[in-house]
Structures are given as structure tokens and as C-alpha cells.
Amino acid sequence: MFPTGRSFRGSRGACFAMVMKNLPAESGLMQSYEPPSTLNSPGKYAFDQQVDSTFRSERLICVSVKSLTCSFFACPYFTNKDPAFKPKVPPKTLIAKYRNGETNAVALLHQLAHVLQFQMELKETVTTGNVPVFYFAFCVVIDGVKYKTGMGIRKKEARLRAAELALTELLPTLENLKSAIPEASERKSSLSMLYLRLYTLAFLPPASGYEVVALGTGNFNTKESVSSNGRIVHDSHAVVTARRSLMRFLYRHLLMFFSKNASMTEKSIFQQNSSSSLLSLKSDITLHLYVNQLPKGAAQIPSQLRLNPLSISAWQVNNEISLHLSVEGKVFSVFSSALDHCGSKVVSMSTTDKITQWQVLGYQGALLSHFIEPVYVQSILIGDSDCREIRGMEISVSQRVEGITSQLPMFYCMMRPHISLVPSVATNSPGSSQLTYGINWSEGDGSLEVVDGLEGKTIDESPFKSGTALASRLCKAAMLHRFKLVAKEAQRQDLLATSSYREAKRMAKPYQEAKNVLRAYLLQQGFGSWLDKVWVSDNFSM
């Protein structure tokens, strides 16, 4: 499919990732926690200080199920040039008219569906309970999620009642988000609609029992060649952004666990492991990844190729399933001769290869592995309307590293995810492949953050900004800041004494051992060498 010396583009549409957790169904369950007087202290970095009080007191979760699954999203593209994101009337105006009796519930739902770009239908259903047979029954369905049934003697009456019941659930969510959405001036209206659309995706479409805890969009590497202070985000591809948002979510729950408040500790997703000093996810917690584009790299092998027999040994040295590198929006096999002539200083492993790595090393990374066991994704859902084949994804993520578990240190393994195609919830827009902005959010945040992927910094119009330097809350310095907060709460003096980001990573001995085993295994199996990012400096401190 990709002859040596050639590249391929994987930029057909938006890619967007979700993480899912199972939790007891309890009101106010997922309150965020930060130690008092820490982030705002003189000399400290305020990467996370803007947390909306609304999100602290009211969690947007389904309380009717015993366990709750959380998701994380990743999307390369959403465009701020799309006319769909430039409504003449903002949502808050439409809602205000409904509150004032100037429009009815059915009309408002149709208006919001147009403005926020979600699919809505009023579907006729059966009556519920012991009611006369001459009653009509309808329910609202938004992006596949059904709301309460409305009944009436006439169809029009039943539709109106169903719409009112749906809005009873939807409007508090949308209105609580108003502080997170910037006012939509003429210049910023498209970005405002983009923010609100992403919140809608995060909070409204997930089915019962699922909760979005992190999301990310983006499709670029920064043009900066090196960052000496850890305040540049070098890789803003969607899945990478969503994964780093997930890491922020994990840090939050570690702070909850190590707090002196028993109630907060109980609400954390972590529990003490009886067989080691590391924490583990509670038994009813699982993580799942949603992407609305087939990841770039080896996952995109041509569907007409058939592996016969089922073993992939015949293909181990071919660039179709080798490791791949992302360079300026294009993806090359590590065996490609074109890489020798590439002038770009910023190169990263492909999204497929990173997912392969995380399914062995865990999504938590080196720093978090000081506190917790590896965190794996149980399933990967691909909502790509152009995708008809997931063989390449299954081969790349699972079969390439099959048999590695016996060589890994304790707690690490090759976690084979269940991979499936699902309906898309976020689609591409014309011209969106040129959009350089990426967006990130994790549960507990009061605002989205918008990062310019080429600059590696937050944009001036971003709802969340950490300070005048515009360092992203996803940058390495921000992660080191959270690491130090958790180390302090956990009373880990050995970790507090680390002199740099690099030293803190190197001290995670089991993680580093597992990483070395993985890269040696991939090389031995003929898939190529993993990129060593010598251009990225990790030798910085807070």
C-alpha cells in the first residue's frame, strides 16, 4: 500500500477519543479535588486553578445504573470556518425565548439540533404503564440516546410532552455550561459554537452507563524544534491530546485518594492494592477509547490484502505493518527512504503505534506509574464513516506484540482491546484539515482549553489560560507540577527530591524496563526502531 519512499495522509476526518469508568451511581460522585492554597501560591504554576464551582457540586452522570463507564474522546479536526458553527441566534437566546414562552419545546429542540449539530428525532413508541390504549406515545432520541416517553390523546400533544421531558434533562446541563463558554462576539462566534458542540458531544450523546472523562482534538506537531523548559506541547494529535487529558483526570483522583478527607478518598476511582504499594483502579472501573477516525499508521493497511495463513509472519518486514512516523501531517514507514530527505525537525510516532505502546505500558505514563498500576483501555470504538475494515487495527495493536507479556515486569501485560466499528458522533467539515487548533478537556474542568498545534501554546481566545506565557495545561511542566502535588500528598519524599522531569521518569524503574522490552521486541520482530526523541529536552525542573 505504501511503497518505500512514499507517504500517505490520514486526514480524512475528525478523530475523537473517550475514556469510560464504572462508578457507584451516586449524586455528586465525581467532585474534583485540589489541595488548598497550592496552585495559587506565589511561585507556583496555575495550570489547573480555573475550575468552575458548578462542576464541583454537580456531576453530569447517570444515577439510575449501578456502575458507570467513563470515556475519553479524540478528534483531529473541528473547523471554525464551517457555517454550521455560525448560527445567527446563540443557544442561550433560544433557551431564553423558550423560558419566556415565546417558543415551544419541539421548536427549541429542532433549533438546538441545528445550532449544536446533533441528530434529533421524535420517535413514536409504545405507551408506558397502565394507560388507556387510545393514548399516543413519543420519545426524543438525540444521537441515539432515548429520553423519557411523552403521552397524549393527540400525536401533536404527545410530541410536545416528549420534547418537554427531554428539555427537562437537557437544559440544566446546557445552562450550567454557560460559564465555560465565552461570549460569542461576531469575531469569536464560530469558536464559541465549537466549544459548545464539544461539550454537547461529551455530556449528551453517551449512552446510559457511560461517562466522558477526557477528550481531545488536533492533528499537528509543533513547528518548534525543542523546548528547554517543558512548556511547549510538541504533539497535538487528537489521541495524544485525549490521553494527556486522561492523565490529568487520573492525577485529580490521586489527589482525592490521598486527601485527608475520608469522603473524597472514597469517591476516588483508586483503591489500595493489597499485594503492592501501588494503587489500582476499583474493580468496577473500566476505560474505553472512542476515535472517530481510523488511526494513522499501520492500522490503515489496504483491505484487499489478506494474510494467509492467519499468522502475520509473512508481513513482519513490510512497511504496511511496520512502525510509522508522523511528519508535517504525513505518515511514513520507518523503512521509508523519504525520511532521509525530510527537513522537519519535529517527528513523532504514528497514532497507531502509540496506541500499541499504551496497550502494553498503560496510558498512565512514567510519572503516574510511581503511584498506580498500569491503566489499560478495554475497548477501542472507531466511529469512522469511511472505514469498513478494522483488520489493520487489530493486527497493529494486538498481533504485533502478541507473546510479549511473559517478558514484561510485574503488573505489565499486552492488553488486547476489543475493537469495533460504531456510528460516528463527530464528522469532518470542509477545510477542517487546515485547522491548526486542538481542544482538550477532562472531567472537573470548568473550561475547554484551545491550543495552537503549530505553536504548542494556548491561543489568546482560549476559555482557559494558565497565564501570560500561554503554557498549556497539557505540557510536561504542568504534568510535573501535578506529579509534585501528588508526591507531597502521598508523603513521597524520594519523589519530591527529584531534580528534573527526566529524573522523575527514570526513577520509574518497572515502567522503563517494560518500555525497553517493548521496543526491543518490536525491533526483533522486524517492525523497525522506535523513534528516540533526542530533540526533546526533559531535563527541566519546576
TORKE-594093 format. One line per 3 residues: for each residue x, y, z of C-alpha. Coordinates in pm, whole numbers, always signed. Layout:
BEGIN
X/Y/Z ~ ...
END
This chain:
BEGIN
+0/+0/+0 ~ +280/+243/+88 ~ +583/+173/-132
+919/+267/+12 ~ +984/+637/-34 ~ +616/+732/-35
+388/+862/+236 ~ +16/+861/+298 ~ -219/+1106/+459
-459/+1001/+730 ~ -656/+1323/+744 ~ -997/+1220/+619
-1193/+1338/+920 ~ -1218/+1418/+1286 ~ -1077/+1178/+1541
-1211/+1199/+1889 ~ -1143/+980/+2195 ~ -1334/+896/+2517
-1239/+721/+2844 ~ -1504/+535/+3043 ~ -1516/+445/+3412
-1752/+233/+3624 ~ -1857/+401/+3947 ~ -2132/+361/+4206
-2431/+564/+4095 ~ -2424/+843/+4349 ~ -2510/+1210/+4326
-2208/+1437/+4339 ~ -1982/+1139/+4290 ~ -1706/+1288/+4080
-1625/+1612/+4257 ~ -1280/+1738/+4168 ~ -1019/+1797/+4437
-713/+2020/+4465 ~ -511/+2076/+4784 ~ -591/+2416/+4936
-360/+2714/+4884 ~ -130/+2528/+4645 ~ -195/+2631/+4289
-236/+2997/+4372 ~ +68/+3024/+4596 ~ +346/+3264/+4493
+594/+3094/+4263 ~ +354/+2811/+4175 ~ +204/+2744/+3834
-169/+2787/+3791 ~ -219/+2524/+3523 ~ -541/+2396/+3680
-671/+2671/+3902 ~ -971/+2772/+3689 ~ -1215/+2502/+3798
-1579/+2602/+3775 ~ -1770/+2563/+4102 ~ -2069/+2428/+3910
-1869/+2122/+3811 ~ -1755/+2068/+4168 ~ -2106/+2042/+4305
-2299/+1874/+4025 ~ -2163/+1579/+3832 ~ -2317/+1510/+3495
-2361/+1137/+3541 ~ -2639/+885/+3506 ~ -2759/+789/+3856
-3000/+516/+3751 ~ -2737/+248/+3693 ~ -2526/+54/+3938
-2198/+108/+3756 ~ -2083/+391/+3535 ~ -1839/+363/+3248
-1627/+666/+3157 ~ -1498/+751/+2813 ~ -1241/+970/+2652
-1261/+1128/+2309 ~ -1003/+1229/+2048 ~ -1070/+1433/+1732
-814/+1568/+1486 ~ -1040/+1824/+1327 ~ -1322/+2058/+1405
-1336/+2369/+1191 ~ -1417/+2722/+1299 ~ -1485/+2810/+937
-1781/+2579/+897 ~ -2111/+2768/+853 ~ -2270/+2510/+1083
-2082/+2673/+1367 ~ -2206/+3025/+1283 ~ -2569/+3037/+1395
-2750/+3369/+1379 ~ -2906/+3307/+1719 ~ -2690/+3171/+2006
-2827/+2882/+2216 ~ -2877/+3093/+2529 ~ -3108/+3327/+2335
-3312/+3033/+2206 ~ -3338/+2889/+2556 ~ -3440/+3227/+2699
-3723/+3253/+2444 ~ -3843/+2909/+2548 ~ -3829/+3004/+2916
-4034/+3314/+2837 ~ -4299/+3116/+2650 ~ -4212/+3263/+2310
-4145/+2920/+2154 ~ -4244/+2563/+2235 ~ -4033/+2262/+2329
-4045/+2093/+1989 ~ -3927/+2406/+1810 ~ -3645/+2461/+2060
-3515/+2105/+2017 ~ -3504/+2149/+1639 ~ -3325/+2483/+1678
-3068/+2341/+1920 ~ -3012/+2040/+1693 ~ -2930/+2278/+1407
-2708/+2506/+1616 ~ -2518/+2234/+1805 ~ -2512/+1987/+1514
-2661/+1686/+1688 ~ -2910/+1440/+1540 ~ -3258/+1463/+1691
-3580/+1282/+1614 ~ -3919/+1247/+1778 ~ -3987/+877/+1760
-4326/+715/+1809 ~ -4314/+440/+2069 ~ -4546/+239/+2294
-4732/+372/+2596 ~ -4583/+302/+2936 ~ -4764/+176/+3245
-5136/+113/+3283 ~ -5279/+376/+3047 ~ -5572/+373/+2804
-5487/+230/+2462 ~ -5600/+544/+2277 ~ -5302/+744/+2406
-5018/+818/+2163 ~ -4658/+794/+2285 ~ -4339/+961/+2158
-3983/+993/+2284 ~ -3695/+1220/+2186 ~ -3382/+1048/+2052
-3059/+1257/+2046 ~ -2756/+1099/+1881 ~ -2903/+756/+1956
-2988/+829/+2322 ~ -3357/+793/+2413 ~ -3528/+1025/+2661
-3848/+980/+2864 ~ -4172/+894/+2688 ~ -4439/+1161/+2647
-4805/+1068/+2600 ~ -5115/+1246/+2477 ~ -5457/+1195/+2324
-5329/+1353/+2002 ~ -4993/+1294/+1835 ~ -4910/+1664/+1849
-4972/+1665/+2223 ~ -4759/+1353/+2276 ~ -4470/+1501/+2073
-4483/+1822/+2274 ~ -4484/+1636/+2603 ~ -4186/+1421/+2493
-3993/+1732/+2394 ~ -4068/+1896/+2729 ~ -3945/+1587/+2917
-3623/+1581/+2715 ~ -3559/+1951/+2776 ~ -3611/+1899/+3148
-3295/+1687/+3139 ~ -3100/+1880/+2875 ~ -3143/+2243/+2971
-2981/+2227/+3316 ~ -2675/+2074/+3151 ~ -2655/+2340/+2880
-2723/+2625/+3119 ~ -2461/+2504/+3367 ~ -2207/+2519/+3088
-2260/+2889/+3015 ~ -1970/+2997/+3236 ~ -1740/+2764/+3043
-1840/+2907/+2706 ~ -1706/+3251/+2611 ~ -1946/+3517/+2493
-1991/+3486/+2119 ~ -1892/+3815/+1963 ~ -1904/+3844/+1585
-1534/+3753/+1571 ~ -1548/+3462/+1815 ~ -1892/+3315/+1744
-1763/+3017/+1548 ~ -1518/+2920/+1823 ~ -1792/+2955/+2083
-2014/+2717/+1888 ~ -1722/+2479/+1855 ~ -1676/+2477/+2234
-2044/+2420/+2296 ~ -2061/+2146/+2035 ~ -1776/+1961/+2207
-1949/+1993/+2543 ~ -2263/+1858/+2380 ~ -2069/+1560/+2247
-1919/+1499/+2590 ~ -2233/+1523/+2800 ~ -2538/+1448/+2585
-2461/+1160/+2340 ~ -2302/+899/+2574 ~ -2545/+616/+2639
-2670/+523/+2982 ~ -2387/+385/+3195 ~ -2111/+578/+3017
-1942/+900/+3117 ~ -1690/+1102/+2922 ~ -1395/+1194/+3141
-1147/+1330/+2885 ~ -1145/+1450/+2526 ~ -904/+1593/+2273
-890/+1719/+1916 ~ -597/+1806/+1694 ~ -375/+1690/+1410
-38/+1865/+1428 ~ +314/+1856/+1566 ~ +458/+2187/+1675
+697/+2371/+1446 ~ +923/+2436/+1748 ~ +1227/+2207/+1740
+1299/+2196/+2114 ~ +1156/+2312/+2445 ~ +1407/+2357/+2724
+1151/+2433/+2995 ~ +874/+2181/+2919 ~ +615/+2445/+2836
+562/+2360/+2469 ~ +322/+2084/+2359 ~ +511/+1913/+2077
+245/+1660/+1973 ~ -115/+1782/+1948 ~ -264/+1488/+1762
-610/+1402/+1889 ~ -546/+1071/+2064 ~ -231/+1210/+2227
-428/+1512/+2350 ~ -709/+1293/+2482 ~ -461/+1064/+2657
-288/+1356/+2829 ~ -631/+1485/+2933 ~ -695/+1142/+3081
-369/+1170/+3276 ~ -495/+1496/+3428 ~ -811/+1311/+3529
-601/+1038/+3696 ~ -396/+1298/+3884 ~ -719/+1453/+4013
-834/+1123/+4155 ~ -499/+1055/+4314 ~ -528/+1388/+4495
-873/+1280/+4607 ~ -741/+944/+4729 ~ -451/+1096/+4926
-660/+1377/+5073 ~ -726/+1384/+5446 ~ -1099/+1378/+5371
-1242/+1026/+5402 ~ -1537/+1111/+5181 ~ -1312/+1232/+4899
-1091/+925/+4931 ~ -1395/+702/+4899 ~ -1508/+884/+4585
-1172/+836/+4414 ~ -1158/+577/+4136 ~ -848/+427/+4303
-807/+170/+4578 ~ -509/+37/+4770 ~ -367/-283/+4624
-321/-541/+4897 ~ -31/-708/+4715 ~ +182/-398/+4649
+234/-35/+4742 ~ +73/+77/+4416 ~ -289/+182/+4384
-519/+18/+4131 ~ -848/+109/+3969 ~ -1151/-8/+4163
-1292/-334/+4033 ~ -1595/-169/+3875 ~ -1390/+82/+3674
-1307/+24/+3309 ~ -1163/+253/+3044 ~ -1265/+272/+2679
-1139/+475/+2385 ~ -1353/+628/+2111 ~ -1192/+770/+1796
-1391/+897/+1502 ~ -1111/+835/+1254 ~ -916/+517/+1191
-575/+599/+1346 ~ -290/+685/+1112 ~ -16/+433/+1051
-19/+57/+1024 ~ -391/+41/+1112 ~ -464/+169/+761
-332/-133/+570 ~ -531/-194/+247 ~ -842/-406/+294
-771/-612/-21 ~ -458/-760/+136 ~ -527/-1095/+300
-295/-1260/+544 ~ -280/-1631/+465 ~ -239/-1815/+689
-370/-1608/+980 ~ -17/-1559/+1109 ~ +135/-1223/+1021
+489/-1362/+996 ~ +499/-1309/+618 ~ +438/-939/+667
+666/-858/+956 ~ +924/-674/+748 ~ +682/-497/+514
+615/-129/+568 ~ +239/-182/+573 ~ +255/-307/+932
+588/-160/+1036 ~ +624/+128/+1279 ~ +539/+465/+1123
+643/+825/+1182 ~ +425/+1137/+1161 ~ +594/+1427/+982
+409/+1751/+900 ~ +71/+1581/+863 ~ +206/+1288/+660
+289/+940/+784 ~ +592/+740/+667 ~ +708/+386/+733
+1026/+384/+941 ~ +1178/+197/+647 ~ +1092/+475/+401
+1386/+636/+224 ~ +1191/+963/+213 ~ +1271/+1017/+580
+1635/+1073/+489 ~ +1533/+1380/+290 ~ +1282/+1515/+540
+1371/+1862/+661 ~ +1127/+1867/+955 ~ +1286/+1876/+1299
+970/+1761/+1480 ~ +875/+1398/+1422 ~ +655/+1167/+1628
+543/+806/+1620 ~ +213/+741/+1445 ~ -112/+729/+1640
-146/+354/+1577 ~ +200/+288/+1721 ~ +131/+499/+2028
-189/+307/+2097 ~ +9/-16/+2055 ~ +258/+110/+2313
-10/+220/+2560 ~ -180/-120/+2540 ~ +145/-265/+2678
+284/+10/+2903 ~ -51/+158/+3009 ~ -200/+500/+2941
-72/+650/+3266 ~ +288/+713/+3155 ~ +607/+700/+3359
+532/+963/+3626 ~ +195/+823/+3729 ~ +341/+471/+3742
+513/+575/+4067 ~ +167/+567/+4228 ~ -60/+336/+4027
-58/+9/+3837 ~ -73/+30/+3456 ~ -407/+160/+3328
-533/-7/+3011 ~ -817/+53/+2767 ~ -1060/-240/+2742
-1216/-145/+2409 ~ -1149/+85/+2115 ~ -1452/+217/+1930
-1394/+355/+1581 ~ -1664/+592/+1457 ~ -1519/+646/+1109
-1791/+655/+844 ~ -1530/+588/+572 ~ -1389/+282/+747
-1510/-66/+651 ~ -1220/-274/+780 ~ -1054/-298/+1122
-813/-583/+1045 ~ -520/-345/+1025 ~ -606/-202/+1367
-632/-547/+1522 ~ -302/-661/+1368 ~ -118/-342/+1466
-242/-308/+1822 ~ -262/-672/+1924 ~ -88/-918/+1692
+237/-722/+1653 ~ +305/-754/+2027 ~ +144/-1091/+2089
+362/-1304/+2316 ~ +540/-1015/+2489 ~ +366/-1044/+2828
+598/-1314/+2967 ~ +895/-1078/+2917 ~ +740/-782/+3099
+782/-686/+3468 ~ +506/-737/+3722 ~ +169/-567/+3654
+251/-506/+3285 ~ +96/-708/+3005 ~ -25/-695/+2646
-388/-592/+2695 ~ -581/-695/+2385 ~ -867/-444/+2342
-1199/-524/+2184 ~ -1200/-320/+1860 ~ -1524/-242/+1681
-1683/-3/+1432 ~ -1958/+222/+1572 ~ -2164/+514/+1435
-1976/+842/+1414 ~ -2068/+1122/+1657 ~ -1832/+1387/+1520
-1775/+1434/+1150 ~ -1531/+1624/+934 ~ -1609/+1962/+780
-1486/+2118/+454 ~ -1147/+2281/+502 ~ -1107/+2139/+852
-781/+1965/+766 ~ -620/+2308/+762 ~ -730/+2399/+1114
-429/+2403/+1344 ~ -618/+2437/+1673 ~ -663/+2150/+1915
-900/+2136/+2213 ~ -866/+1950/+2542 ~ -1087/+1891/+2846
-1110/+1645/+3134 ~ -1375/+1590/+3397 ~ -1363/+1858/+3662
-1254/+2135/+3424 ~ -1470/+2444/+3412 ~ -1346/+2540/+3065
-1206/+2398/+2747 ~ -850/+2485/+2653 ~ -761/+2565/+2291
-401/+2503/+2181 ~ -243/+2605/+1853 ~ -83/+2281/+1739
+189/+2455/+1539 ~ +288/+2686/+1823 ~ +238/+2435/+2103
+76/+2701/+2320 ~ -271/+2815/+2426 ~ -432/+3076/+2200
-539/+3417/+2332 ~ -909/+3338/+2276 ~ -897/+3012/+2474
-1159/+2993/+2753 ~ -887/+2854/+2981 ~ -543/+3015/+3001
-285/+2930/+3267 ~ -108/+3266/+3247 ~ +54/+3524/+3023
+309/+3271/+2894 ~ +16/+3069/+2747 ~ +166/+2734/+2851
-89/+2457/+2802 ~ -218/+2257/+3098 ~ -110/+1950/+2896
+257/+2048/+2871 ~ +527/+1850/+3051 ~ +587/+2126/+3305
+218/+2112/+3401 ~ +239/+1734/+3439 ~ +548/+1765/+3658
+363/+2022/+3870 ~ +78/+1774/+3931 ~ +327/+1496/+3997
+485/+1703/+4274 ~ +141/+1780/+4422 ~ +56/+1410/+4441
+401/+1320/+4577 ~ +351/+1576/+4854 ~ +3/+1445/+4943
+133/+1085/+4934 ~ +431/+1186/+5150 ~ +680/+1050/+4897
+993/+1238/+4992 ~ +1201/+1038/+4744 ~ +990/+1174/+4458
+981/+1528/+4594 ~ +1361/+1524/+4593 ~ +1384/+1460/+4218
+1574/+1737/+4043 ~ +1412/+1721/+3700 ~ +1133/+1580/+3485
+1383/+1339/+3328 ~ +1499/+1208/+3665 ~ +1140/+1151/+3782
+1074/+944/+3469 ~ +1395/+744/+3501 ~ +1314/+659/+3863
+1007/+467/+3741 ~ +1218/+152/+3701 ~ +948/-107/+3616
+795/+129/+3358 ~ +1133/+195/+3196 ~ +1207/-177/+3191
+873/-250/+3023 ~ +939/+24/+2766 ~ +1279/-118/+2681
+1135/-469/+2647 ~ +862/-343/+2412 ~ +1096/-154/+2182
+1345/-440/+2167 ~ +1058/-681/+2089 ~ +925/-466/+1803
+1273/-438/+1655 ~ +1338/-810/+1691 ~ +1009/-893/+1517
+1110/-680/+1220 ~ +877/-383/+1267 ~ +1158/-127/+1293
+1311/+101/+1555 ~ +1111/+327/+1784 ~ +1192/+696/+1746
+1431/+831/+2008 ~ +1332/+1196/+2058 ~ +1676/+1340/+2110
+1541/+1683/+2009 ~ +1306/+1700/+2307 ~ +1462/+1817/+2633
+1325/+1660/+2950 ~ +1599/+1795/+3170 ~ +1397/+2075/+3330
+1260/+2133/+3679 ~ +985/+2341/+3834
END
